[in-house]
C-alpha cells in the first residue's frame, strides 16, 4: 500500500523558514517523480514544485521560485521542501504527491499545515 | 501557462440524480486530463486520468469524456459519499495546472 506521510508544518513568522518532509513507502521511491501541491484555507489546489526520480531536474511555480527548494533522499525514501522568506500568502496545507510515470497524481499524502503569521 | 476553467462553481443535485461537471482548457491538452475528488478535511483522490480512464477502485458511475479543450465528468445516480469538490487538472504542458473546482452539494 502506497503511503505518503508529511511532517514539519507549523506556525512561522513572515520572513521565516521551514522544512517539510514526506516519508514514502509502498512503492519504489526512486522510480517516480514527486511533487508538492498546496491548498490555502478554503481555496483550490495550487501546484508548487516537482523533482525528477533521481533529483536531477526540478520545477517550481513562479510564486515560490527562488524561495523554495525541493529535494529528495532516495536512500531514505523521503521528499523535502525547504521554504524560506515565507509570506502570509504561503499559508496552506502542503501535500506530498506521487505521480504516475505519465504525469497524473495518483497518490496524495494527508497534508501538513503551514501558517505564516506574526 | 494553461488555464483550466471549471463550471459551474457549485452544482446542487438531489441524491440519485446525475451530475455533469465541465472543464475547459485555454489550449489543447490532448487527453492529458485528470479529475480529482476532495471531501472536507481530506486530501484529493484521483478519479479519472487520460480523460476517461477510471482510477483503481473508482465506481463505474464516474465517467470522464472529452479531449482537446473540452472535458466532462459525469456522475450518474449520485450517492451520499459523492458530495464533494471536484478538480480537473491538465498534465500536458508544464506547469501542470488545476481548475478552480466544482462543489457538488445536496439540493
Interface residues (C-beta under 8 A of the other chain):
Chain A: X44 X45 X46 X47 X59 X61 X95 X99 X100 X102 X103 X104 X105 X106 X107 X108 X109 X110 X111
Chain B: X32 X34 X36 X38 X42 X43 X44 X45 X46 X49 X50 X55 X87 X89 X91 X94 X95 X96 X97 X98 X99 X100 X101
